[in-house]
């Protein structure tokens, strides 16, 4: 009868080990590759860096547009910029200029 108790004890121990190992393997996998895992975090951080660079580029572009808008306003008129924009829009050039495309 002692042999039967040992078999039950051995089977129970193996079952507990298998369950514990399966749970730890699942949680390890989820921690690394799950929806909130390490790989996802690395991707999100890389995406955040890319978006921050795009934001900086857009801020610089907006700043340039604001500068041109201010220079074309009624309060402060930059004649050189006005001349440049008129030539670009109308496609005009002075007689003494050489156009290179």
C-alpha positions as CSV (number, residue, x, y, z in Angstrom):
1,X,0.0,0.0,0.0
2,X,2.9,2.3,0.6
3,X,3.8,2.0,-3.1
4,X,0.3,3.2,-4.1
5,X,0.6,6.3,-1.8
6,X,4.0,7.0,-3.3
7,X,2.6,6.8,-6.9
8,X,-0.2,9.2,-5.9
9,X,2.3,11.5,-4.2
10,X,4.6,11.4,-7.3
11,X,1.7,12.0,-9.7
12,X,0.4,14.9,-7.5
13,X,3.9,16.4,-7.4
14,X,4.4,16.1,-11.1
15,X,0.9,17.7,-11.7
16,X,1.7,20.6,-9.4
17,X,5.1,21.1,-11.1
18,X,3.5,21.0,-14.6
19,X,0.8,23.6,-13.6
20,X,3.4,25.8,-11.9
21,X,5.8,25.6,-14.8
22,X,2.9,26.3,-17.3
23,X,1.8,29.3,-15.4
24,X,5.3,30.7,-15.1
25,X,5.9,30.1,-18.8
26,X,2.6,31.9,-19.7
27,X,3.3,34.9,-17.5
28,X,6.9,35.1,-18.8
29,X,5.7,35.1,-22.4
30,X,3.0,37.7,-21.6
31,X,5.6,39.9,-19.9
32,X,7.9,39.8,-22.9
33,X,5.6,39.6,-25.9
34,X,2.1,40.4,-24.6
35,X,0.1,43.5,-25.3
36,X,1.8,45.4,-22.5
37,X,5.1,43.4,-22.7
38,X,8.7,44.6,-23.2
39,X,8.7,44.3,-27.0
40,X,5.6,46.5,-27.2
41,X,7.1,49.0,-24.9
42,X,10.3,49.3,-27.0
43,X,8.1,49.8,-30.1
44,X,6.0,52.5,-28.3
45,X,9.2,54.3,-27.1
46,X,10.6,54.2,-30.7
47,X,7.4,55.5,-32.1
48,X,7.3,58.3,-29.4
49,X,10.9,59.4,-30.4
50,X,9.8,59.5,-34.1
51,X,6.7,61.5,-33.3
52,X,8.8,63.9,-31.2
53,X,11.2,64.5,-34.1
54,X,8.2,65.1,-36.4
55,X,6.8,67.5,-33.9
56,X,10.1,69.4,-33.8
57,X,10.2,69.6,-37.6
58,X,6.6,70.8,-37.7
59,X,7.3,73.4,-35.1
60,X,10.2,74.7,-37.1
61,X,8.0,74.8,-40.2
62,X,5.2,76.7,-38.4
63,X,7.8,79.1,-37.0
64,X,9.0,79.8,-40.5
65,X,5.5,80.4,-41.8
66,X,4.7,82.7,-38.8
67,X,7.9,84.7,-39.6
68,X,6.9,85.0,-43.3
69,X,3.3,85.9,-42.3
70,X,4.6,88.6,-40.0
71,X,7.0,90.0,-42.6
72,X,4.0,90.2,-45.1
73,X,1.7,91.9,-42.6
74,X,0.5,95.5,-42.8
75,X,2.5,96.4,-39.6
76,X,5.8,95.2,-41.0
77,X,6.2,94.8,-44.8
78,X,9.4,93.2,-46.1
79,X,9.7,94.4,-49.7
80,X,12.2,91.8,-50.6
81,X,9.9,89.0,-49.4
82,X,7.0,90.6,-51.2
83,X,9.0,90.8,-54.4
84,X,10.0,87.2,-54.1
85,X,6.5,85.9,-53.4
86,X,5.0,88.0,-56.3
87,X,7.6,86.6,-58.7
88,X,7.0,83.1,-57.5
89,X,3.2,83.4,-57.9
90,X,3.1,85.4,-61.1
91,X,6.1,83.8,-62.7
92,X,7.7,87.1,-63.5
93,X,11.4,88.1,-63.7
94,X,13.2,91.4,-64.4
95,X,15.0,91.9,-67.7
96,X,18.5,91.8,-66.1
97,X,17.9,88.5,-64.3
98,X,19.0,85.0,-65.5
99,X,16.6,82.2,-64.6
100,X,18.1,78.8,-63.7
101,X,15.8,75.8,-63.3
